Structures are given as C-alpha cells and as structure tokens.
Amino acid sequence: MKLIFIKKNFLIYGGAENYMKTLIDRFRGKADIHIMARKWAETPETTFHRINSISLSSFLSMITFNLNVCREIKHIKADCIISFERTTCQDIYRAGEGCHIEWLRLRRTIEPWWKRYIFLIHPLHIALLHLEKKAFSDTKLIIANSNMVKSQIINHYAVPEKKIKVIYNGVDTKRFSPQNTQIYRTQVRKELSISEDAKVILFVGSGFERKGLGTLIRAASLIKSGKNLKLLIIGRGNINKFKSMAKKYGIQNSIIFLDAQSDVEKFYAAADIFVLPTIYDPFSNATLEAMASGLPVITTRNNGVAELIQDGEEGFILEDLTDYDTLAEKIGIALSSRKAMGYKARLKAEEYPIEKAAEEFMKSISGLIPYN
C-alpha cells in the first residue's frame, strides 16, 4: 500500500503537523509513505518530495504549490492521496482550516467597510476561495474536524453530506495532563516572575486578531483582582498593538507575551484557566490541550471544540464574540470553580485521545483504497 500525504510545511510545530505525524506513525511498517512538502522535519521510513513554490506572495505561493503537487503526483502511483492543504488532486481532504468563505463572512461583521471591499478584490482571498471550492467539489472524501465545519461546507458549497466525515482532533493525554502542575507550575511561575497566589489566565494562539485577544484584554480590565491577575499570552501576532491596548485599559503590568512554545504543556501547568474568545476556529487544538491539562476553558460558539463543552461544566461558551462584559463574569466564575471545572474538563478530554482520531482516519483511508 502506497500513501501520499500533502502538507506544505511539515515541521512538527503545530497541531495539524502533530496530528499528521501521529497518523503516519500508525501506518509505519504497513505502508510505503510519501510526503509532499516545501519544508519538513526528517521522519523515519518516509520518502519526502520537495515541492517548490513561488514565495513572492502568499497568493503565488499557494497557486504554484498546488500546481507543482499535482504535477509530481502524476509520477507516483499511489493507493490513496491525503491532503492537509487546499489542493485539488487528492482522494481525501482534511479541512483543518475550515471554510475560508465563512471566515470572511465573520470578519465582515467586525471590520470597517473599506476592508470588507478589499476582501472581494484581494488576489489571496480569490485564490483561496477558488481552491477551496474545487477541493470540496472534486475530493472523494472530506474530513471535517467539527460538525460546525461540516455544516459550513454543506451550506456554502452544497457538498453532499455523505461526502463529509467528522473526526475531531485528538489530544496527547499523556503530554497534556493535570500531573504537570506538580512538575512545572512553581518553576514556570518563578521564571516569569509570577507569584504563587496570582490568578493566571492563559491564551494560546497565533493571529491575535482572529483569536479574540482584544476581547480578552478588555474583559480582564474589568476584573477586580488588582495585582493578583496575570494574562499569559503565547503565540504570534501584533504584540505592540495589544501592548498599547493593555496600557489603554490599565493592565499593562498584568500581561506577559511569549512567542510560540515547543514545550507549551509547561505553561498550561502554570495557569488557572484558559480563555480563547476566538472569532473563528474550526477546532482549536489549544483548547483541547488545556482541557486535557485540567483547566476550565472559556471560548466562543465559533470554535469547533465548543461542541465538546457543556456550558457551565467544563467551562463556558460565549455566544457574542465581542461581549467582554460577559467574558469578565465567566472568568470570575471559572477562577472560583477552577478545581471542579478543571476535573470535568480533563474527563471530557480523555474521550478524545489522538490515537482514537488517528485510528478513525486510518479506517477512512482503508475504506477508500479498494475503490481507487
């Protein structure tokens, strides 16, 4: 059995890369595995094919990557082709980034009018929508990582429901565990000059605008905890903009920014709750990681993980993406109910180990092979 996986950058940093690596590990020894990528981390018993793309712009990079992938695939007779990117020559497409058309729709509700107009004429968005439409219409099987994404694909592109299978992202329940608290909490807090009695709100995610960091900062400014409250922000984004916002609302001394961390499990251990008031997230791996680490989580209805959360049990779900008053209220409740909510969050996360997700994906691949 020969399998081809497509991932533009396979560097084992993000959730999608770790998910794909786990899947490949399950097939090792059972299949001849090929990966088509522009950059990659070497992986045992795997053949890599370098796919070049024009890097002058995101638009050209995306278009040329797809063209070169499809050209390379013609030279390899594979039993199944699995893509983690918006490409047009696969048997299975994992729609891990959700629907770009839905993301644009949501952005229009919060952006100024002139930006909404730019969305219509920007070549990057035009290319993304073209590739997305073709990927959804031409692929034999689409793997959605939430029912939210499945519904959006059907609503926007009229894809038959039978073509779409929902497989939630899994989590490494050993790496992300409440037991990490005993190992890392004191150490990490000391390194970051955070006192033991401080209440730490953790935010993990790159793309601060989309992930709703502005809403979190405004909510934190309403909480009457004084110096005992800390916001720990991990990820990549316009740090200067949000530092200025924190200063505007008087909490500049309560916020800590860190770049993306390879050992992020240590920071879950140092936190008290996790908050991600995201505008759009097909399925936030960080939210499930926080749950597995035993943290109450607060997120929005537009995060696919919300489907796994019972409001008021493992955490809270915000209906209004920018309602910082309600968010401040829910943060206060979550902090006071940390142990009970965190315990329930861990139990829920245990139902979604990454091994289970990989096993379901394997069955989907095996089910397609006889029909190729």
N, C-alpha and C positions, 0 to 999 in steps of 0.2 A: 504494500500500500504506500503510495507516494502522496504527500500532502504539501501544499504550498500555503504559507502564511504571508500576508502583506501587512507591513507596519512601517511607516515612513522612518520613524526613529525608534529603534528597539534598544533602549539604553537602560532598562530596568530601573527607572526613576519613578514613573507614575503608576497609577492604579491599572490602567489598560495594559501597560507593559508587564506588570507583575502577574496580571490575570493571564495574559498570553503565555508567559513563561511557565506558569503552573500547568496550563493546558498542554504545552509542548512536552513538559516533563512526564505527563501521563502517557504520552504517545511514544516516548523514547524507548527504543528496543522493539517497538511494534510497527513502526512506520519509518519510511525514508522522508525526513523532514527538510524542507527548503524554506528559507525566509528571504523575502524580497524587501530590502530596506535601503535607505540612503546612509544611515549610520546605525551601528549596532554594537552590542557587547557580545563578545565571543561566547558561544554556548556549545557544550559538548554534543557530539553526534548530530550536528546540524550543519547544513550547507547554506551559506549566505550568498546572495546575488546582489551586488551593488547596483542600485537604481539611481542614476543621476537625474537631477532636475535643475532647471534654471533658477538661481537664487536671487535674481534681481528684485523680485517682488513676490509676495505671498501668492498672488494670482497666477503668475507664471510658474512658480514652483509647484503648485497644486496641479495645474494642467499638464505640465511636462512629466511630472511623476506618474500620473495616471497613464499617459501615452506610452512611456517607457516600460512601465509594469506590464501593460497589455502586450507590448511587443516582445518582451522577454518571455512571458508565459507561453507564447506560441512555440517556443523551442523546448519546452519541458512537458512531457505527457504526464499529467498528474491525475490522481483519482478524485481529488477534491481541492478546491481553492477557497481559502478563508481569508477575508479581508477585514482588517480593523480600521480601514480608511475609506473615505468616499471615493471608491474606484468603480470601474464599470465592467470588469472581466472576471468576476468571482462567482462561485456557487453559493457561498454563504457570506452575508454581510452582517457584521456585528455593529449595530447602530449605537455605539457607545457615546457618541456626541449628540444623540437625539436628533431633533429636526431643526435645521438652521432657520427654516421659514417660521417656525414657532418662536425661536429666539428673537428674530427680527420683529415679529408681532409684539412681543412683550417689551422690547426696547422702545418701540414707538410710543408706548404708554408713559414712558418716563423721560424721553429725550426731547430737546427743543425741536421745533418744526423743521429747521434747516437740516438737522441731522437726519430726520425721517426722509427728507427728499434725497439726501446723499445715498441712503441705503438702496434707493431704487436704481441709481446710476453707477454705483461703485463696482468696478470690474470684479473685485474679490467676491462680493455678495452674489453677483450674477453668475460667476463660475461655480460657486458653492451650491447655489440653487439648481443649476443645470446638472452637476454631478450627482447631487442628492436625488433629484427626480429620476435620473437614469439608473442609479444604484437601486432605488426602491422598486422601479418597474421591471428591471431586467434580471435581478438576482432571484435564484430559485427559492432561497430561504433567508429570511431576515431574523436576526436575533436582537430583540429589544431588551434593554435592561430594566424596564419597568412597564407596568400597564399604562402609565401616563404616556410614555413614548409610543407604545403600540397604538393607543387611541389617536395620538397626533399624526402618526404615519397614515393611518386609515382616513382621518378627517381631511388632511391636506393633500394626499396623493391618491386616494381611492384605491389603495392596495387591498386585495382580498385578505380577510382576517386569517384564512388558513395558511397564508404565506409567512405569517409572523408568529414567532415563538418567544415567550417571555422567559428569560433566565436572569434572575437577579445576580448582581455582582456578589461574589463571596468575600469573606474576610479571613485572614490568618488568625485564628482564635488563640494560637499559642504565642505568636509575636505580640498581639494586642490583647492584653489580659489585665484584670484588676491586680494581679500579683505584682505587676510592675511598680505599683505605688510604693510598696515596701522597699524596692530596689533603687528607684530613681527619684522619687519625689523630693526628698531633702537635698540630694545632690544638685538637681537641676535648679531648684529654687535658690540655693546658695550661689550657684554660678550666675544667676540672673538678678541677684540681689533682691529677691522676693522673700518677705518674711513668712514664717510658718503659718501665721494666723491670717494671712491675706486671702481673699477670695479671688481665685484666678478663673477668668473666662477665656477659653481657648477658641481661636478662629484659625482654621487651616484651609487654605485655598489660594490659588493664583488667579489673577484677574479680579482685583478688589472691587471694581465697579459691579461686575456681574454677580459676585458673591455677596453683595449687600453690606460691605464693611461700613459704608456711610450710615446706614440704618443702625448698626450695632453701636457705633460711636455716639450717636445721638441718644440712643437708649441708655447707654452706660452713664451718660452725663446726668440722667435723671435719678439714678440710684443713690440713695443716701448712705453710702458706705465710706465716704471720705478716702483716706489713705489706705484703707483695707481692701480696696478693689483694684485689681490689675487686669488689663486686657493684654493677652499674649497673642500676637498676630504672626502667623507663619505662612509664608508664601511670597509670590512675586506680584508686584503692582506698582502703582504710582505712590510710593511711600511719602514723598514730600507733600502731595496733595492732602493725604489723610493725616499727616502730622499737623498740617495747618488747620484741618478741621478739628482735630483733637484740642488744639490750642484755643480755637474759637469757642469751643464748648467747655473749656476749663479743665480738661482731663489729660493734658499733655504729659503730666508726670505719672500718669497711671497706665500708659500704653507702651508696650515693648514690641518692636518689629524685628523679626528674624527672617532670613532667607529660607527657601525650601530646605528641609532637613532629611537626610537619609536615615536618621535614627529617630524618626518622629514619634515612635512609641514612648520615648522617654518624656516627651512633653505632654502627652495625654496623661501620663502618670503624675505630672506636676500640677495638673489642672483640677478644677472642681466641677465645672460644667463645660459643655461645648455648644457654641452658637454659630449658625450659618444661615443668616437671613437672605438666602440666595434668590436672585431674580429668576434664574433658570438653571437647573442642574438635572440632567437625565437620571443620574443616580450618583450621588456624592459618596465616593469611597471613604472620604474622611469622616463622614457622619457615621457610617457603619463601623469604622475603626474606633471611633470614640465610644460607641455603644459597647463594642467588644471589650474596651478598656474599662468599662464600668462607669461611664459618665452619663448623666442625663443630657439629652440633646434637645436643642430648640432649632427648628428650621422652618421652611415655608412649604406650602402646598405644592409649589413648583419644583420641589426636589423629589425625585422618584423614590428616595428612601422613606418619604413620608408615608408610603403605603404600608410600611412595616411598623409604624409607630402608632400606638393608641394614645390619643391626646390626653395628657394628664397622668399617664402611666410611665412610659419610658422617657417622656419629655413632653414637648409641646409643638404644635403645628400652627404657624401663623397663616391666616387667610389673606391678610393685607400685607403685601411685600414691603411696604414702607411705613407701617404702623409702629413707630418706635415707642409710643406710649404703652401699647400692649406688650411689646417685647420687653420693656423695662419691668413691667409687672410680672411677666412669666419668668424672667431671670431671677427675680427675688424669690419666687416660689420654688424654682428649681434649686437655688442655693440652699434654701432651708430644708428641702426634701432630698438632698443630694444622695444620701445612702440608699434610701428606699427606691428612688427612681433609677439610680445607677445599677442597683441589683437587678431590676427588671430589664433594663437596657441590655445588660450582659446576657441574661437568659434569652432574650429575643435574638441577639447576635449569634448565639450558639446554634440557632436554627439555620444559619446561612454560612457555613464554613466554605472556604474557597474550593476545597476538594469536591464538595457537592456540586458547586457551579460548574467546575471543570468536567465532572462526570456527566452532567446533563448535556454539556456542549459536545462531549465525545459521542454521546448517543445520537445527537443531531447530525454530526459528521458521518457516522457509520450508516445512519439511515438514508443518507443521500447517495452514498457510493454505488450501490447496485444499479442506480438509475442513470449514472453518467455514461 
